[in-house]
Amino acid sequence: ITDNAMADVGKLTQLEALNLGATNIGDGGLAQLTELPHLQRLVLANSQLTDKGLAHLAGHKTLLDLNLSSTAISDAGIESLLPLGKLISLSLATTAVSDEGVARFKDLRNLESLELSETPITGTCLTQLADVPGLKNMDLSLTLVTDDALDQINHMESLRDLNLSGAPITDAGLKKLHDSRHLERIDLFGTRVSEDAVAILRKALPDTEIVATFDDGAREGTSAP
């Protein structure tokens, strides 16, 4: 499917969900989808979208779920997402969006799920994300988030699921999570934490499911009672 097919799709004015993932749809195709007043879910993962094309999304203020993963977007296009105040779920995995861009999402007050896996963020944006009142799920896997950034997790009281797998988190970072009793699940798979530090964290957070790996590479976890 290519941009040429989008003129007909743009006439489906009652459309509520549209999956254009893994297609050749690009900026020109999105330009033909501006008159979809009921659109709530849009998947553009692995499409040809760029920052220029994001401008065509700014008018879709009914969107609740937006997947932009594995596209060529960056901080330059974030401005176009800020009018989407009803967004509940946003995926920016495997994009070039950095801390500077993510920090601007503090005004997306309805956001509950944010996927930032494989982005270049370091975690400085967590200070601003702590202001998002209902953020429940945050995927920071395979990012550059470090121990220093985890200070903010205690302030994100609505957060329930935190994925840190593959991030350069160490035992020092785990100490900062000891009071994060609001968390229901923490994924530490592929981080630099030790078995002893995870054991201490489990004692501090007995009701939290914690998944981790150690030197032998085996995945090991515990479920809350």
Contacts in CASP RR format, 6 or more apart in sequence:
PFRMAT RR
TARGET T0000
AUTHOR 0000-0000-0000
METHOD contacts of the structure
MODEL  1
ITDNAMADVGKLTQLEALNLGATNIGDGGLAQLTELPHLQRLVLANSQLT
DKGLAHLAGHKTLLDLNLSSTAISDAGIESLLPLGKLISLSLATTAVSDE
GVARFKDLRNLESLELSETPITGTCLTQLADVPGLKNMDLSLTLVTDDAL
DQINHMESLRDLNLSGAPITDAGLKKLHDSRHLERIDLFGTRVSEDAVAI
LRKALPDTEIVATFDDGAREGTSAP
1 20 0 8 1.000
1 23 0 8 1.000
1 24 0 8 1.000
1 25 0 8 1.000
2 23 0 8 1.000
2 24 0 8 1.000
2 25 0 8 1.000
3 24 0 8 1.000
3 25 0 8 1.000
3 26 0 8 1.000
3 28 0 8 1.000
3 29 0 8 1.000
3 32 0 8 1.000
6 25 0 8 1.000
6 28 0 8 1.000
6 29 0 8 1.000
6 30 0 8 1.000
6 32 0 8 1.000
6 33 0 8 1.000
7 32 0 8 1.000
9 15 0 8 1.000
9 18 0 8 1.000
9 32 0 8 1.000
9 33 0 8 1.000
10 32 0 8 1.000
10 33 0 8 1.000
10 35 0 8 1.000
10 36 0 8 1.000
12 36 0 8 1.000
13 35 0 8 1.000
13 36 0 8 1.000
13 37 0 8 1.000
13 38 0 8 1.000
14 38 0 8 1.000
15 36 0 8 1.000
15 38 0 8 1.000
15 39 0 8 1.000
16 38 0 8 1.000
16 39 0 8 1.000
16 40 0 8 1.000
16 41 0 8 1.000
17 39 0 8 1.000
17 40 0 8 1.000
17 41 0 8 1.000
17 42 0 8 1.000
18 33 0 8 1.000
18 36 0 8 1.000
18 39 0 8 1.000
18 41 0 8 1.000
18 42 0 8 1.000
18 43 0 8 1.000
19 43 0 8 1.000
20 42 0 8 1.000
20 43 0 8 1.000
20 44 0 8 1.000
20 47 0 8 1.000
21 43 0 8 1.000
21 44 0 8 1.000
21 45 0 8 1.000
21 46 0 8 1.000
21 47 0 8 1.000
21 67 0 8 1.000
22 45 0 8 1.000
22 46 0 8 1.000
22 47 0 8 1.000
23 46 0 8 1.000
23 47 0 8 1.000
23 48 0 8 1.000
24 47 0 8 1.000
24 48 0 8 1.000
25 44 0 8 1.000
25 47 0 8 1.000
25 48 0 8 1.000
25 49 0 8 1.000
26 47 0 8 1.000
26 48 0 8 1.000
26 49 0 8 1.000
26 50 0 8 1.000
26 53 0 8 1.000
27 48 0 8 1.000
27 49 0 8 1.000
27 50 0 8 1.000
27 52 0 8 1.000
27 53 0 8 1.000
27 56 0 8 1.000
28 53 0 8 1.000
28 56 0 8 1.000
30 44 0 8 1.000
30 49 0 8 1.000
30 53 0 8 1.000
30 56 0 8 1.000
30 57 0 8 1.000
31 53 0 8 1.000
31 56 0 8 1.000
33 39 0 8 1.000
33 56 0 8 1.000
34 56 0 8 1.000
34 59 0 8 1.000
34 60 0 8 1.000
36 60 0 8 1.000
37 62 0 8 1.000
38 62 0 8 1.000
39 60 0 8 1.000
39 62 0 8 1.000
39 63 0 8 1.000
40 62 0 8 1.000
40 63 0 8 1.000
40 64 0 8 1.000
40 65 0 8 1.000
41 63 0 8 1.000
41 64 0 8 1.000
41 65 0 8 1.000
41 66 0 8 1.000
42 57 0 8 1.000
42 60 0 8 1.000
42 63 0 8 1.000
42 65 0 8 1.000
42 66 0 8 1.000
42 67 0 8 1.000
43 67 0 8 1.000
44 66 0 8 1.000
44 67 0 8 1.000
44 68 0 8 1.000
44 71 0 8 1.000
45 67 0 8 1.000
45 68 0 8 1.000
45 69 0 8 1.000
45 70 0 8 1.000
45 71 0 8 1.000
45 91 0 8 1.000
46 69 0 8 1.000
46 70 0 8 1.000
46 71 0 8 1.000
47 71 0 8 1.000
48 71 0 8 1.000
48 72 0 8 1.000
49 68 0 8 1.000
49 71 0 8 1.000
49 72 0 8 1.000
49 73 0 8 1.000
50 71 0 8 1.000
50 72 0 8 1.000
50 73 0 8 1.000
51 72 0 8 1.000
51 73 0 8 1.000
51 74 0 8 1.000
51 76 0 8 1.000
51 77 0 8 1.000
51 80 0 8 1.000
53 80 0 8 1.000
54 68 0 8 1.000
54 73 0 8 1.000
54 77 0 8 1.000
54 78 0 8 1.000
54 80 0 8 1.000
54 81 0 8 1.000
55 77 0 8 1.000
55 80 0 8 1.000
56 80 0 8 1.000
57 63 0 8 1.000
57 66 0 8 1.000
57 80 0 8 1.000
57 81 0 8 1.000
57 84 0 8 1.000
58 80 0 8 1.000
58 81 0 8 1.000
58 83 0 8 1.000
58 84 0 8 1.000
59 83 0 8 1.000
59 84 0 8 1.000
60 84 0 8 1.000
61 83 0 8 1.000
61 84 0 8 1.000
61 85 0 8 1.000
61 86 0 8 1.000
62 86 0 8 1.000
63 84 0 8 1.000
63 86 0 8 1.000
63 87 0 8 1.000
64 86 0 8 1.000
64 87 0 8 1.000
64 88 0 8 1.000
64 89 0 8 1.000
65 87 0 8 1.000
65 88 0 8 1.000
65 89 0 8 1.000
66 81 0 8 1.000
66 84 0 8 1.000
66 87 0 8 1.000
66 89 0 8 1.000
66 90 0 8 1.000
66 91 0 8 1.000
67 90 0 8 1.000
67 91 0 8 1.000
68 90 0 8 1.000
68 91 0 8 1.000
68 92 0 8 1.000
68 95 0 8 1.000
69 91 0 8 1.000
69 92 0 8 1.000
69 93 0 8 1.000
69 94 0 8 1.000
69 95 0 8 1.000
69 115 0 8 1.000
70 93 0 8 1.000
70 94 0 8 1.000
70 95 0 8 1.000
71 95 0 8 1.000
72 95 0 8 1.000
72 96 0 8 1.000
73 92 0 8 1.000
73 95 0 8 1.000
73 96 0 8 1.000
73 97 0 8 1.000
74 95 0 8 1.000
74 96 0 8 1.000
74 97 0 8 1.000
74 98 0 8 1.000
75 96 0 8 1.000
75 97 0 8 1.000
75 98 0 8 1.000
75 100 0 8 1.000
75 101 0 8 1.000
78 97 0 8 1.000
78 101 0 8 1.000
78 104 0 8 1.000
78 105 0 8 1.000
79 104 0 8 1.000
81 87 0 8 1.000
81 90 0 8 1.000
81 105 0 8 1.000
81 108 0 8 1.000
82 104 0 8 1.000
82 107 0 8 1.000
82 108 0 8 1.000
84 108 0 8 1.000
85 107 0 8 1.000
85 108 0 8 1.000
85 109 0 8 1.000
85 110 0 8 1.000
86 110 0 8 1.000
87 108 0 8 1.000
87 110 0 8 1.000
87 111 0 8 1.000
88 110 0 8 1.000
88 111 0 8 1.000
88 112 0 8 1.000
88 113 0 8 1.000
89 111 0 8 1.000
89 112 0 8 1.000
89 113 0 8 1.000
89 114 0 8 1.000
90 105 0 8 1.000
90 108 0 8 1.000
90 111 0 8 1.000
90 113 0 8 1.000
90 114 0 8 1.000
90 115 0 8 1.000
91 114 0 8 1.000
91 115 0 8 1.000
92 102 0 8 1.000
92 114 0 8 1.000
92 115 0 8 1.000
92 116 0 8 1.000
92 119 0 8 1.000
93 115 0 8 1.000
93 116 0 8 1.000
93 117 0 8 1.000
93 118 0 8 1.000
93 119 0 8 1.000
93 139 0 8 1.000
94 117 0 8 1.000
94 118 0 8 1.000
94 119 0 8 1.000
95 119 0 8 1.000
96 119 0 8 1.000
96 120 0 8 1.000
97 116 0 8 1.000
97 119 0 8 1.000
97 120 0 8 1.000
97 121 0 8 1.000
98 119 0 8 1.000
98 120 0 8 1.000
98 121 0 8 1.000
99 121 0 8 1.000
99 122 0 8 1.000
99 123 0 8 1.000
99 124 0 8 1.000
99 125 0 8 1.000
100 125 0 8 1.000
101 125 0 8 1.000
102 114 0 8 1.000
102 116 0 8 1.000
102 119 0 8 1.000
102 121 0 8 1.000
102 125 0 8 1.000
102 128 0 8 1.000
102 129 0 8 1.000
103 124 0 8 1.000
103 125 0 8 1.000
103 127 0 8 1.000
103 128 0 8 1.000
103 129 0 8 1.000
104 128 0 8 1.000
105 111 0 8 1.000
105 114 0 8 1.000
105 128 0 8 1.000
105 129 0 8 1.000
105 132 0 8 1.000
106 128 0 8 1.000
106 129 0 8 1.000
106 131 0 8 1.000
106 132 0 8 1.000
108 132 0 8 1.000
109 132 0 8 1.000
109 133 0 8 1.000
109 134 0 8 1.000
110 134 0 8 1.000
111 132 0 8 1.000
111 134 0 8 1.000
111 135 0 8 1.000
112 134 0 8 1.000
112 135 0 8 1.000
112 136 0 8 1.000
112 137 0 8 1.000
113 135 0 8 1.000
113 136 0 8 1.000
113 137 0 8 1.000
113 138 0 8 1.000
114 129 0 8 1.000
114 135 0 8 1.000
114 137 0 8 1.000
114 138 0 8 1.000
114 139 0 8 1.000
115 139 0 8 1.000
116 138 0 8 1.000
116 139 0 8 1.000
116 140 0 8 1.000
116 143 0 8 1.000
117 139 0 8 1.000
117 140 0 8 1.000
117 141 0 8 1.000
117 142 0 8 1.000
117 143 0 8 1.000
117 163 0 8 1.000
118 141 0 8 1.000
118 142 0 8 1.000
118 143 0 8 1.000
119 143 0 8 1.000
120 143 0 8 1.000
120 144 0 8 1.000
121 140 0 8 1.000
121 143 0 8 1.000
121 144 0 8 1.000
121 145 0 8 1.000
122 143 0 8 1.000
122 144 0 8 1.000
122 145 0 8 1.000
122 146 0 8 1.000
122 149 0 8 1.000
123 140 0 8 1.000
123 143 0 8 1.000
123 144 0 8 1.000
123 145 0 8 1.000
123 146 0 8 1.000
123 148 0 8 1.000
123 149 0 8 1.000
124 149 0 8 1.000
126 145 0 8 1.000
126 149 0 8 1.000
126 152 0 8 1.000
126 153 0 8 1.000
126 156 0 8 1.000
127 152 0 8 1.000
129 135 0 8 1.000
129 138 0 8 1.000
129 152 0 8 1.000
129 156 0 8 1.000
130 152 0 8 1.000
130 155 0 8 1.000
130 156 0 8 1.000
132 158 0 8 1.000
133 158 0 8 1.000
134 158 0 8 1.000
135 156 0 8 1.000
135 158 0 8 1.000
135 159 0 8 1.000
136 158 0 8 1.000
136 159 0 8 1.000
136 160 0 8 1.000
136 161 0 8 1.000
137 159 0 8 1.000
137 160 0 8 1.000
137 161 0 8 1.000
138 156 0 8 1.000
138 159 0 8 1.000
138 161 0 8 1.000
138 162 0 8 1.000
138 163 0 8 1.000
139 163 0 8 1.000
140 162 0 8 1.000
140 163 0 8 1.000
140 164 0 8 1.000
140 167 0 8 1.000
141 163 0 8 1.000
141 164 0 8 1.000
141 165 0 8 1.000
141 166 0 8 1.000
141 167 0 8 1.000
141 187 0 8 1.000
142 165 0 8 1.000
142 166 0 8 1.000
142 167 0 8 1.000
143 167 0 8 1.000
144 167 0 8 1.000
144 168 0 8 1.000
145 164 0 8 1.000
145 167 0 8 1.000
145 168 0 8 1.000
145 169 0 8 1.000
146 167 0 8 1.000
146 168 0 8 1.000
146 169 0 8 1.000
147 169 0 8 1.000
147 170 0 8 1.000
147 172 0 8 1.000
147 173 0 8 1.000
147 176 0 8 1.000
150 169 0 8 1.000
150 173 0 8 1.000
150 176 0 8 1.000
150 177 0 8 1.000
151 176 0 8 1.000
153 159 0 8 1.000
153 162 0 8 1.000
153 176 0 8 1.000
153 177 0 8 1.000
153 180 0 8 1.000
153 183 0 8 1.000
154 176 0 8 1.000
154 177 0 8 1.000
154 179 0 8 1.000
154 180 0 8 1.000
156 182 0 8 1.000
157 182 0 8 1.000
158 182 0 8 1.000
159 180 0 8 1.000
159 182 0 8 1.000
159 183 0 8 1.000
160 182 0 8 1.000
160 183 0 8 1.000
160 184 0 8 1.000
160 185 0 8 1.000
161 183 0 8 1.000
161 184 0 8 1.000
161 185 0 8 1.000
162 183 0 8 1.000
162 185 0 8 1.000
162 186 0 8 1.000
162 187 0 8 1.000
163 187 0 8 1.000
164 186 0 8 1.000
164 187 0 8 1.000
164 188 0 8 1.000
164 191 0 8 1.000
165 187 0 8 1.000
165 188 0 8 1.000
165 189 0 8 1.000
165 190 0 8 1.000
165 191 0 8 1.000
165 211 0 8 1.000
166 189 0 8 1.000
166 190 0 8 1.000
166 191 0 8 1.000
167 191 0 8 1.000
168 191 0 8 1.000
168 192 0 8 1.000
169 188 0 8 1.000
169 191 0 8 1.000
169 192 0 8 1.000
169 193 0 8 1.000
170 191 0 8 1.000
170 192 0 8 1.000
170 193 0 8 1.000
171 192 0 8 1.000
171 193 0 8 1.000
171 194 0 8 1.000
171 196 0 8 1.000
171 197 0 8 1.000
174 188 0 8 1.000
174 193 0 8 1.000
174 197 0 8 1.000
174 198 0 8 1.000
174 200 0 8 1.000
174 201 0 8 1.000
175 197 0 8 1.000
177 183 0 8 1.000
177 186 0 8 1.000
177 201 0 8 1.000
177 204 0 8 1.000
177 205 0 8 1.000
178 200 0 8 1.000
178 201 0 8 1.000
178 204 0 8 1.000
178 205 0 8 1.000
179 204 0 8 1.000
180 205 0 8 1.000
180 208 0 8 1.000
181 205 0 8 1.000
181 207 0 8 1.000
181 208 0 8 1.000
183 205 0 8 1.000
183 208 0 8 1.000
184 207 0 8 1.000
184 208 0 8 1.000
184 209 0 8 1.000
184 224 0 8 1.000
185 208 0 8 1.000
185 209 0 8 1.000
185 210 0 8 1.000
185 211 0 8 1.000
186 201 0 8 1.000
186 205 0 8 1.000
186 208 0 8 1.000
186 209 0 8 1.000
186 210 0 8 1.000
186 211 0 8 1.000
187 211 0 8 1.000
188 198 0 8 1.000
188 210 0 8 1.000
188 211 0 8 1.000
188 212 0 8 1.000
188 213 0 8 1.000
189 211 0 8 1.000
189 212 0 8 1.000
189 213 0 8 1.000
189 219 0 8 1.000
190 212 0 8 1.000
190 213 0 8 1.000
190 217 0 8 1.000
191 212 0 8 1.000
191 213 0 8 1.000
193 212 0 8 1.000
194 214 0 8 1.000
195 212 0 8 1.000
195 214 0 8 1.000
198 210 0 8 1.000
198 212 0 8 1.000
198 214 0 8 1.000
201 210 0 8 1.000
202 208 0 8 1.000
202 210 0 8 1.000
202 222 0 8 1.000
206 224 0 8 1.000
206 225 0 8 1.000
207 224 0 8 1.000
207 225 0 8 1.000
208 224 0 8 1.000
209 221 0 8 1.000
209 222 0 8 1.000
209 223 0 8 1.000
209 224 0 8 1.000
210 221 0 8 1.000
210 222 0 8 1.000
211 219 0 8 1.000
211 220 0 8 1.000
211 221 0 8 1.000
212 219 0 8 1.000
212 220 0 8 1.000
212 221 0 8 1.000
213 219 0 8 1.000
213 220 0 8 1.000
214 220 0 8 1.000
END
